Amino acid sequence: MIFGGVPEEHLQLNEDTLYSDEPGQQDIPIDIRPTFDKVIELLRARQYAGAEAIMNRHWMGRVWPCYQPLGDLYLEFEHTERVTGYRRELDLSEAVSRVQYEAGGVTFRREYLATYPGQVIAIRLTASRKGALRLRIRLGSVHPTAKARVEGSRLIVMRGKAPGLAVRRTLEWIESRGDQWKYPELWDENGKRRPNAKTVLYGDEIGGRGMEFEARLDGDELVVQIPQQSIAEEGKARLASVFVFPFLGATHAGDIEGYLFVPDGSGGLIRFADNKGKFRTPYSAKIYGTNAGLEPDPRHLYINEPYTVQFPVFGIVHGERRHALFAEVESGQHNANIVAYPNGVNTPYNWATAQFLARESYLQPTS
C-alpha cells in the first residue's frame, strides 16, 4: 500500500509466508463422533440452528493463524518550502501509481510499479532541479519485536519475530461460544482468563513461539536467511523441510514467455508455455547428488541415468531482456534440493526454489 504523503512517504511491505503461531499448535482433541447422530437428526428435522450450535461447539477447531505484515518502508524528504500543485493518480493501463507536487519552485515526482510476475516493487524518484532531491530511507514494522539498523554504507537490516499467537476474534466473542478450552494459552482449565490473556501474544508472553523474519535493503540484492534457533518443535509436530520464498518470481500459466532454469547437468530450461495440466511431477534433485548412506541408488529406476546437480543454483527468466532472478544456495546446500514446478503440477504457476531438508526417511531392507 502506498500512502502518498509529502514530507514522508510510507509503503507497507508484505511477505505471504509470514504468519502467527507455529506448526502443531492447531492440534486440539476434536471428536465429532459423540454428536454426529444428533446433528444428522436435527438436520433432517430442519432444526438448523440447533445443529449449527452443536457443530460450532464440538466440531470446530481454533481460528486459523493470522497472516502478518512484514514491515514498512519510509522515505523522508527534506521539504521546508510550501507545497503546491499536489496530484496523486493510479494509472491502471500502465499499473503505475504516481505522486507529484511542487515545493520551492521544484517539481517532485514519484512513480511506483508493483509487478507480481517479477515479484518487484520499483520506485522512481525525480526532481526538476539537479541536487534538489534529498531524503532518508528507513525500515519499520508494526511488530514491537522488530529492530532495524544500518550495516555498512548500503545495507539496512530489520529483524524481528511475528506473534506466537494472534486470534481474529475478541476474547469476549470466544467466551460467548464457550470455546476457552481451545486456547489453553489464554484460559486455564476452568475457563478463566490467564493474567496475560490478550488477542496477540509475542515472545516470552507465549513461551518464545513465533516465526522470526529478516528483511534487508541491500543495493540490488535480496538476502534470505532462516535463523536456526527460530525453528522450534512441540508435541508431535515435526519439521520435514522448508521452501524458501517459493513464489518469488513465479508466473501464471501462459501469461508471459520465459523459463525456469535448473542445474540439470550443464543446465536445463523448463518453458513457461501453458502446459494445460500435462505435467504431473516437478523437477526435484538433491544438490551434489543423493546421500548414499540414507538413500538407495536411484539409477536403476531410469532408462537414462539422471544428471547430478553440480552447482547449487537455479533461476527464473521473464522473457527476453526483461526481469530475471538468479539464486545461489550459499549455506545448507548439502541438505537441500533444487525444485522447479511447471504450471500444471499442483498449481497453475511456474515456480522454482530451494527446499531445505530438516528430516529424511531412511528405509532399511529386512530381507
SVG drawing of the C-alpha trace seen along z (x, -y; Angstrom):
<svg xmlns="http://www.w3.org/2000/svg" viewBox="-38 -29 68 91">
<polyline fill="none" stroke="black" stroke-width="0.4" points="0.0,0.0 1.2,-3.5 0.1,-6.3 1.3,-9.3 2.5,-11.6 4.6,-14.7 7.3,-15.0 7.1,-11.3 6.1,-8.6 5.0,-5.3 4.9,-1.9 3.6,1.2 5.5,4.4 4.1,7.9 5.6,11.4 3.0,14.1 4.6,16.8 4.8,14.8 2.1,16.0 1.5,16.1 1.7,19.3 3.8,22.4 3.1,25.9 1.4,28.2 -0.5,25.6 -3.7,26.2 -3.8,29.8 -6.7,30.0 -8.8,33.0 -11.8,32.6 -14.0,35.7 -17.3,35.4 -18.4,39.0 -20.4,38.5 -22.6,35.8 -22.7,36.9 -26.0,38.8 -27.6,35.9 -26.6,33.4 -27.9,35.6 -31.2,35.9 -31.5,32.1 -30.7,31.5 -33.3,34.0 -35.8,32.2 -34.8,28.9 -33.6,27.6 -30.6,26.0 -29.9,23.6 -29.6,26.4 -27.3,28.4 -25.1,25.4 -24.8,24.8 -23.5,28.3 -21.1,28.2 -19.7,24.8 -19.2,26.1 -17.9,29.6 -16.7,29.8 -14.8,26.6 -11.1,26.1 -9.2,23.0 -9.2,19.9 -6.6,20.1 -3.2,18.5 -3.2,14.8 -1.3,13.5 1.2,10.9 2.6,7.7 6.3,7.8 7.2,4.1 7.1,0.6 9.4,-1.4 9.6,-5.1 11.0,-7.8 11.6,-11.0 12.1,-14.1 13.7,-17.4 11.0,-19.9 10.9,-23.2 9.1,-25.2 5.3,-25.4 3.9,-22.6 1.5,-23.3 0.0,-21.5 -0.3,-18.2 -1.6,-15.4 -2.0,-11.7 -3.0,-9.2 -3.3,-5.5 -2.8,-4.6 -4.5,-1.2 -3.4,-0.9 0.3,-1.0 -0.2,0.3 1.8,-2.7 0.9,-4.9 2.2,-8.5 2.6,-11.4 3.6,-14.9 3.9,-18.3 5.9,-21.5 8.0,-22.9 10.4,-25.9 9.9,-26.1 10.9,-22.4 8.6,-19.8 9.0,-16.5 7.6,-13.3 7.4,-9.7 6.4,-6.7 5.7,-3.2 5.3,0.1 4.5,3.4 4.8,6.5 3.6,9.8 5.4,11.9 8.6,10.1 8.0,10.0 9.4,6.5 8.3,3.1 10.1,0.4 10.3,-3.2 11.5,-6.1 12.1,-9.5 12.8,-12.6 13.2,-16.4 13.2,-19.1 16.3,-20.7 19.6,-18.9 20.5,-18.2 17.0,-19.1 16.2,-15.5 17.3,-14.8 15.8,-12.1 16.4,-9.5 15.3,-5.8 14.3,-3.7 12.6,-0.4 10.0,0.1 7.4,2.6 4.1,2.8 5.7,5.7 7.3,4.5 10.0,7.1 11.3,5.7 14.6,3.7 16.3,2.1 19.9,1.0 22.4,-0.2 25.3,2.1 28.0,0.5 27.1,-2.1 24.5,-0.3 22.7,2.1 19.6,1.7 18.7,4.8 15.5,5.3 15.0,8.4 12.0,9.4 9.6,12.1 6.0,12.5 3.5,13.1 3.3,16.6 -0.5,16.3 -2.9,13.9 -6.7,14.6 -9.1,12.8 -11.9,12.7 -12.2,10.8 -11.8,12.7 -15.4,11.9 -16.6,13.5 -14.6,16.7 -16.1,16.8 -19.6,16.3 -19.2,19.5 -17.7,21.5 -14.5,22.1 -12.0,21.2 -10.8,24.8 -9.4,24.5 -7.0,21.8 -5.0,23.0 -2.6,20.1 -5.3,17.7 -7.6,19.6 -7.0,22.1 -8.7,25.5 -11.7,23.8 -12.2,21.3 -10.8,18.4 -8.6,15.9 -4.9,16.1 -3.2,12.9 -1.5,12.3 -4.6,13.1 -5.0,10.8 -5.6,11.3 -1.9,11.0 1.0,12.5 4.7,12.1 7.9,13.8 8.1,14.6 4.3,14.0 3.8,17.2 6.8,19.3 9.1,17.9 6.8,19.0 6.7,17.1 8.3,17.0 11.5,15.0 11.8,12.7 14.6,10.6 14.4,8.0 17.4,6.5 17.6,3.5 21.0,4.1 21.5,2.3 20.1,4.6 20.2,7.9 17.7,9.7 19.4,11.9 17.2,14.5 18.2,16.3 16.4,18.8 17.8,18.5 18.3,22.0 17.4,21.0 14.0,19.9 12.9,23.4 11.0,24.9 9.0,28.2 6.4,29.0 4.2,32.0 4.0,34.5 4.6,31.9 8.0,32.2 9.5,30.0 10.3,32.0 11.5,29.3 11.5,25.6 10.7,24.0 12.3,20.5 10.2,17.8 8.7,20.5 6.7,17.9 9.4,15.3 9.4,14.6 6.5,17.1 4.3,16.6 0.8,17.9 0.5,20.4 0.8,18.7 0.8,15.1 4.3,14.3 7.1,16.0 10.1,17.3 11.6,20.3 12.8,21.9 16.5,22.7 17.6,25.8 21.1,27.1 20.5,30.4 23.9,31.3 25.2,28.3 21.8,26.6 18.2,27.3 15.3,25.0 11.6,25.5 9.5,23.2 6.5,21.2 4.2,22.3 0.7,23.2 1.0,26.9 -2.7,27.4 -2.1,29.9 0.0,32.3 2.9,32.2 2.3,34.4 5.6,34.3 8.0,31.4 11.8,31.3 13.5,32.2 17.1,33.1 19.4,33.1 22.3,30.7 25.5,32.7 23.6,36.0 21.9,38.4 23.3,39.4 24.5,43.0 24.2,43.6 20.5,42.8 19.1,43.3 19.3,46.3 21.0,45.7 18.2,44.4 19.9,45.1 18.3,48.4 14.9,46.6 15.7,44.7 16.3,45.6 18.7,42.7 20.9,42.0 19.9,38.6 22.4,35.8 23.8,34.9 23.3,31.3 26.8,29.9 26.0,26.3 23.7,25.0 21.8,22.6 18.5,22.0 16.8,19.2 13.7,17.7 13.7,15.6 10.7,13.5 11.0,13.1 13.9,11.6 15.6,8.5 13.1,8.4 13.2,9.4 15.3,12.3 16.1,14.0 19.3,15.9 19.6,17.6 22.6,19.4 22.3,21.5 25.3,20.3 24.8,22.5 22.9,25.6 23.3,26.9 24.4,30.4 20.9,31.0 18.8,29.3 17.0,29.9 16.6,27.7 12.9,27.9 11.0,26.5 7.3,26.7 6.0,26.0 2.4,25.0 0.0,27.9 1.8,29.6 -0.4,28.8 -0.9,25.2 -1.2,23.2 2.0,21.4 5.6,21.8 8.0,21.5 11.3,22.7 13.1,22.6 15.4,24.4 14.0,26.9 16.0,27.3 15.6,30.8 15.3,31.0 14.4,34.7 14.7,37.6 13.2,41.0 15.6,44.0 14.4,47.3 16.3,50.4 15.6,53.6 14.9,56.5 15.1,59.3"/>
</svg>
